[in-house]
Amino acid sequence: MRSCMFVLPWSPTSAGGVNEAVLGLAHALKIGSGFRPLIAVPSWAPIGLPAEVRGIAVIGLQLHDGYEAGPWAAVKSTVRLPSDLAAIARALKIHDVQMVNLNFPSLGGAAFLLLRRMGLYKGKIALTFHGSDIRRAAGSGSIVRLAWRNYISGADAVLVCSQALANEVQRISPQTHARVIHNGADIDLFSRVPKLRGPGRKRILHIGKFERKKSQDVLLAAFRLLLDRRLDCMLTMIGARGPTLEEVRQAALVFGDRVRVLADVPHDCIPEYMADADLFVLPSRAEPFGIALIEAGAAGLPVVATNVGGIPEIITHGATGLLVEPDNPGALADAMAKVLESAELARSLASSLRAQAARFVWQRAAEQFIAALS
């Protein structure tokens, strides 16, 4: 069977939105597209990888990708390029790869374009940007930006998960029309878990990697304001390990048992936390899409989020959730209190978002993905 190779710069076993997007799309392709999904992880040397993740095969791929890590690393990568090209060509042939989708791409991925120019690969190539990757490219020096522009223009398709992200791609490559394919979610997984919440302390849930752009610091400041108003509530923050994890843990200590900080919770356990929550909050400073918003909607939760990035493409203020400006603990606290203190508003927002979430399924995303590369 023909294969579609999803290239990831890290192991697909780690928690995070990029991996969920790749695994969700790969699983949908496996079900009914005629393509066998395959995840490839490039590295300078063999690394420990599982044979598969959630039923998707995983392989290592030889690629010395140091082109953005300084002159010496770039020279070493260039010297190793011939052997890398040979190794990648063998992998593409062995697995009968007809589509390559580079996720969170780096300049080293241009090796696939070079192979095609050499006639050693005849399939399609797509780049999928997820947010900070395109912002990293946009902030590069002039020579690297030019290399990125050529790399982007050489792909058969450039894919993004929101119009906001498409606009960022166009700023670095004005001639590129990035195709928007909204992420999906496992609607069945999140909608079939029964609600566990009863009377008593209100429970707020946040899910996001522990990094500055997810604004856990702002959320904790807003939570303090809720407690100052004597609103009886608790907060659970779940996310992949990131640079601010220890900082958040330390800041949460003053709240005692009212705040839980949980790192690297398996994705299939997340529905249980949503079933035990009254409100989902995503206070990001930047957010290309927000799969967790769709999952919260499927689980029947009302949502408060920030009016940034691709979030307004999912949440309509006052209809499917409440939106506030980023970096504003007071506004965030006001919106959370409004939902927590009004059962009628909470039910209305949750019901509308659940209907909206039903549209965001991975099978739809897979069909659009195939169409973009046809």
C-alpha positions in Angstrom: 0.0 0.0 0.0 1.2 3.5 -0.8 2.4 5.5 2.2 2.0 9.0 3.5 5.0 9.9 5.6 4.5 12.4 8.4 7.9 13.9 9.4 8.1 15.1 13.0 11.2 16.7 14.7 10.6 14.8 17.9 9.2 11.5 19.2 5.4 11.1 18.6 5.1 9.8 22.2 5.4 13.2 23.9 2.4 15.2 24.9 1.4 18.3 22.9 -0.8 19.8 20.3 1.4 19.2 17.3 1.6 15.4 18.1 -2.2 15.3 18.6 -2.7 17.0 15.3 -0.4 14.6 13.5 -1.7 11.4 15.2 -5.3 12.5 14.7 -4.8 13.1 11.0 -2.7 10.0 10.5 -5.3 7.8 12.2 -8.1 9.2 9.9 -5.9 8.5 6.8 -5.5 4.9 8.0 -9.2 4.3 8.2 -10.3 5.3 4.8 -7.9 7.1 2.5 -6.1 4.3 0.7 -2.8 5.6 2.2 -0.8 3.9 4.9 0.3 6.6 7.4 3.9 6.5 8.6 5.7 8.8 11.1 9.4 9.5 10.5 11.6 11.2 13.1 14.9 12.6 11.6 18.0 12.6 13.8 21.8 12.8 13.5 22.1 9.4 15.1 19.8 6.4 15.8 17.4 7.2 18.7 15.1 5.1 20.7 11.7 5.1 19.1 8.6 2.9 19.5 7.7 0.7 16.6 4.3 2.3 16.6 2.1 4.9 18.4 -1.7 4.4 18.5 -1.4 2.0 15.7 0.7 4.2 13.5 4.1 2.9 12.4 7.2 4.9 13.5 10.7 4.9 11.9 13.9 6.9 12.4 15.3 8.9 9.5 18.9 9.8 9.0 19.2 13.6 8.6 21.8 16.0 9.9 19.8 19.2 10.2 22.0 21.9 11.6 21.4 24.6 9.0 19.9 27.0 11.5 22.2 26.2 14.4 25.2 28.2 13.3 28.0 28.1 10.7 29.8 25.1 12.0 26.7 22.9 12.4 25.6 24.0 8.9 29.0 23.0 7.4 28.7 19.5 9.1 25.2 19.1 7.8 26.3 20.0 4.3 29.2 17.5 4.4 26.8 14.7 5.5 24.1 15.7 3.0 25.0 13.0 0.3 24.8 10.1 2.8 21.6 11.6 4.2 20.0 11.9 0.8 20.8 8.3 0.1 19.4 7.1 3.4 16.2 9.1 2.9 15.8 7.9 -0.7 16.0 4.3 0.6 13.4 4.9 3.2 11.0 6.5 0.7 11.4 3.5 -1.7 11.1 0.8 1.0 7.9 2.2 2.3 6.5 3.2 -1.1 6.0 6.8 0.1 3.8 8.9 -2.3 3.2 11.9 0.1 5.6 13.6 2.5 4.2 15.9 5.1 6.8 17.9 7.1 5.3 19.1 10.4 7.0 21.9 12.4 9.5 22.0 9.5 13.1 23.1 9.6 15.4 23.9 6.7 16.9 20.4 6.7 13.6 19.2 5.3 14.5 20.8 2.0 16.4 17.5 1.4 13.1 16.0 0.2 12.8 18.8 -2.4 16.4 18.1 -3.5 15.6 14.4 -3.8 12.7 15.2 -6.1 14.8 17.5 -8.3 17.4 14.7 -8.6 14.6 12.3 -9.7 15.0 10.1 -6.7 11.5 10.8 -5.3 8.4 11.5 -7.5 5.7 12.0 -4.9 4.1 15.1 -3.3 5.6 17.3 -0.5 3.6 19.4 1.9 4.8 21.7 4.7 2.5 22.0 7.8 3.2 25.0 10.1 1.9 25.0 13.6 2.7 28.4 15.0 6.1 29.1 16.6 7.8 27.3 13.6 6.8 30.0 11.1 7.5 32.7 13.6 11.0 31.4 14.1 11.5 31.4 10.3 10.1 35.0 10.1 12.6 36.2 12.8 15.6 34.8 11.0 18.3 36.8 9.3 18.0 37.8 5.6 19.9 34.8 4.2 18.0 32.3 6.2 14.7 34.0 5.4 15.5 33.7 1.7 16.2 30.0 2.1 12.9 29.6 3.9 11.1 31.5 1.1 12.6 29.2 -1.5 11.8 26.1 0.6 8.1 27.2 1.1 7.6 28.0 -2.6 9.0 24.6 -3.6 6.4 22.6 -1.7 3.3 21.3 -3.5 1.2 22.5 -0.6 1.6 24.6 2.5 -0.9 23.7 5.2 -2.0 25.6 8.4 -4.7 25.0 11.0 -6.1 28.6 10.9 -6.5 31.7 8.8 -4.5 33.6 11.4 -1.5 31.3 10.8 -2.0 31.5 7.0 -1.5 35.2 7.3 1.8 34.7 9.1 3.0 32.3 6.3 2.2 34.9 3.7 4.3 37.6 5.5 7.4 35.5 4.9 6.4 34.2 1.5 3.9 36.6 -0.1 3.4 34.4 -3.2 2.3 31.4 -1.1 -1.3 30.6 -0.6 -1.4 28.5 2.5 -4.3 26.1 2.7 -6.3 26.2 5.9 -7.3 22.8 7.2 -8.8 23.2 10.7 -7.6 20.6 13.2 -10.1 18.0 14.4 -10.6 16.1 17.6 -11.8 12.7 18.8 -15.4 13.8 19.3 -16.6 10.3 20.3 -13.8 9.9 22.9 -14.8 13.2 24.7 -18.6 13.1 24.2 -19.2 9.6 25.6 -17.7 10.2 29.0 -20.5 10.9 31.5 -20.5 14.2 33.4 -19.3 13.6 37.0 -19.9 17.0 38.5 -22.4 17.6 41.2 -23.0 20.4 43.7 -20.1 21.9 45.7 -16.8 23.6 44.8 -16.7 24.8 41.2 -13.9 23.3 39.2 -11.9 25.1 36.5 -9.8 23.2 34.0 -6.9 24.4 31.8 -4.9 22.3 29.4 -1.8 23.6 27.6 2.0 23.1 27.5 3.8 24.8 30.3 5.3 27.7 28.4 4.9 31.5 28.4 2.5 31.7 25.5 -0.1 29.6 27.3 -0.3 32.2 30.1 -0.6 30.0 33.2 0.8 33.0 35.1 -2.2 35.1 34.0 -4.6 32.3 34.9 -3.2 32.0 38.4 -3.5 35.8 38.9 -7.2 35.6 37.7 -7.8 32.6 40.0 -6.6 34.7 42.9 -9.2 37.4 42.0 -11.9 34.7 42.0 -10.9 33.6 45.5 -10.8 37.2 46.7 -14.5 37.5 45.6 -15.2 34.5 47.8 -16.1 32.2 44.9 -15.6 28.7 46.1 -13.6 27.1 43.3 -10.5 25.0 42.4 -8.2 25.0 39.4 -6.5 22.0 37.6 -3.8 22.8 35.1 -2.6 20.0 32.8 0.1 20.2 30.2 3.2 18.9 28.5 6.5 19.7 30.3 7.8 23.0 29.2 10.1 25.8 30.3 7.7 27.3 32.8 6.6 24.1 34.6 8.6 24.6 37.7 7.7 28.3 37.9 4.0 27.5 37.7 4.4 24.7 40.3 6.1 27.2 42.7 3.4 29.9 42.1 0.6 27.4 42.7 1.9 26.3 46.1 0.3 29.4 47.8 -3.1 28.1 46.8 -2.7 24.8 48.7 -5.1 22.1 47.5 -7.2 24.5 45.4 -4.7 24.3 42.5 -3.3 21.1 40.9 -0.5 21.2 38.4 -0.2 17.9 36.4 2.4 17.3 33.7 2.3 14.8 30.8 -1.1 13.3 31.5 -1.8 10.8 28.7 -4.3 12.1 26.2 -6.8 9.3 26.7 -7.1 10.3 30.4 -8.1 13.9 29.6 -11.8 13.2 29.1 -12.0 12.1 32.8 -10.7 15.5 33.9 -13.2 17.3 31.6 -16.0 15.2 33.0 -15.1 16.5 36.4 -15.0 20.2 35.4 -17.5 23.1 35.3 -15.5 25.4 33.1 -12.6 25.2 30.6 -10.2 28.1 30.3 -7.6 28.8 27.6 -5.9 32.2 28.3 -3.2 32.0 25.7 -1.0 34.9 24.5 -0.7 33.1 21.1 -2.7 30.2 19.8 -2.8 28.9 16.2 -5.9 26.8 16.8 -6.6 25.1 20.2 -7.6 21.5 19.8 -8.5 21.5 23.5 -11.3 23.9 22.8 -12.9 21.4 20.5 -12.4 18.6 23.0 -14.0 20.7 25.8 -16.9 21.5 23.5 -17.4 17.8 22.8 -17.3 17.1 26.5 -20.1 19.6 27.2 -18.0 22.3 28.9 -18.5 26.1 28.6 -15.3 27.9 27.6 -13.5 31.1 28.4 -10.6 31.9 26.1 -8.5 34.8 24.7 -9.2 36.6 21.5 -6.0 35.6 19.8 -4.8 33.6 16.8 -7.2 31.0 15.5 -9.4 31.0 18.6 -12.0 33.3 17.2 -12.3 30.9 14.2 -13.7 28.4 16.8 -15.3 30.5 19.5 -17.8 33.3 18.9 -18.0 35.6 21.8 -21.3 35.3 23.7 -22.5 32.4 21.6 -20.1 29.5 21.9 -17.9 30.9 24.7 -16.6 34.1 26.2 -13.5 35.8 24.8 -11.2 38.3 26.5 -8.1 40.1 25.6 -4.8 38.4 26.6 -2.6 39.4 29.6 -5.6 40.8 31.5 -6.2 38.8 34.7 -9.1 41.1 35.7 -11.1 40.5 32.5 -10.3 36.8 32.6 -11.6 36.6 36.2 -14.7 38.5 35.3 -15.5 36.2 32.4 -14.9 33.0 34.5 -17.0 34.3 37.3 -19.8 35.2 34.9 -20.0 31.6 33.7 -19.5 30.0 37.1 -22.2 32.1 38.7 -24.8 31.6 36.0 -25.9 28.0 35.4 -28.2 29.2 32.5 -25.3 30.9 30.7 -23.0 27.9 31.3 -25.6 25.6 29.7 -26.2 27.9 26.8 -22.5 28.3 25.9 -21.8 24.6 26.4 -24.7 23.5 24.2 -23.8 25.8 21.4 -20.1 24.8 21.5 -21.0 21.1 21.5 -22.9 21.6 18.3 -20.0 23.6 16.8 -17.4 21.0 17.9 -19.2 18.2 16.1 -18.0 19.7 12.8 -14.3 19.4 13.7 -13.6 15.7 13.0 -10.4 14.3 11.8 -12.0 12.5 8.9 -13.0 15.9 7.4 -9.4 17.1 7.9 -8.0 14.0 6.2 -10.3 14.5 3.2 -9.1 18.1 2.9 -5.5 17.0 3.3 -5.8 14.5 0.4 -7.5 17.1 -1.7 -4.7 19.6 -1.1 -2.1 17.2 -2.4 -4.1 15.6 -5.2 
